[in-house]
Amino acid sequence: MKQKKIIFKEILSLSKIGHLPFPGLFSTLCAFIVSLIFPKIVILLIIIIISAFLTLLKSYAKENQQKLIFYIRKDPKEIVLDEFLSFLIVSLFFSKIQELILGVFLLRLIDNSKFYPIRKIEQIKSFYSVFLDDIIAGIYTIIIIKLIFLFL
């Protein structure tokens, strides 16, 4: 039982990345590197695997009546799988390096600024709200980059 909790924690924090200074930025940069190395189909597969992992984690916690860190504090900073996932989603929509670099900066700006409804979602004390706020920040990022390059 304890072994599973350690494995889940390691994955959620992307091993040591979640314990670095500016963990969200480093997680996003890791996703940026992944998006440069792998083709879109592999990135999509990674997103599906992460989603399956989150479903497994949620059901494990429910079955074992575990109090996950999500329920103790809202959006713990050492949990960076959400930032990683949100940038991978952003990278599915862009292939040019300048779009991806802009995506890194915009995603971090939007995630840290907590535009509506991101702040509202983050205030919900739920397993999924920890991930949903970053996914919405990713959607905002996609829309903004699309608009920027539409008018350039």
URVEN-V66314 format. One record per backbone hydrogen bond with DSSP energy under -0.5 kcal/mol. CO is the residue of the C=O (numbers start at 1). NH is the residue of the N-H. If there is no record, write none. Layout:
BEGIN
CO:NH / CO:NH
END
This chain:
BEGIN
1:5 / 2:6 / 3:7 / 4:8 / 5:9 / 6:10 / 7:11 / 8:12 / 9:13 / 10:15 / 11:14 / 12:80 / 12:81 / 13:18 / 14:17 / 16:19 / 17:20 / 20:23 / 22:26 / 23:27 / 24:28 / 25:29 / 26:30 / 27:31 / 28:32 / 29:33 / 30:34 / 31:35 / 32:36 / 33:37 / 34:38 / 39:42 / 39:43 / 40:44 / 41:45 / 42:46 / 43:47 / 44:48 / 45:49 / 46:50 / 47:51 / 48:52 / 49:53 / 50:54 / 51:55 / 52:56 / 53:57 / 54:58 / 55:59 / 56:60 / 57:61 / 58:62 / 59:63 / 60:64 / 61:66 / 62:65 / 66:68 / 68:71 / 68:72 / 69:72 / 69:73 / 76:79 / 78:80 / 80:84 / 81:85 / 82:86 / 83:87 / 84:88 / 85:89 / 86:90 / 87:91 / 88:92 / 89:92 / 90:93 / 91:94 / 96:100 / 97:101 / 98:102 / 99:103 / 100:104 / 101:105 / 102:106 / 103:107 / 104:108 / 105:109 / 106:110 / 107:111 / 108:112 / 109:113 / 110:114 / 110:115 / 114:119 / 115:118 / 115:119 / 117:121 / 118:122 / 119:123 / 120:124 / 121:124 / 124:126 / 126:130 / 127:130 / 128:131 / 128:132 / 129:133 / 131:135 / 132:136 / 133:137 / 134:138 / 135:139 / 136:140 / 137:141 / 138:142 / 139:143 / 140:144 / 141:145 / 142:146 / 143:147 / 144:148 / 145:149 / 146:150 / 147:151
END
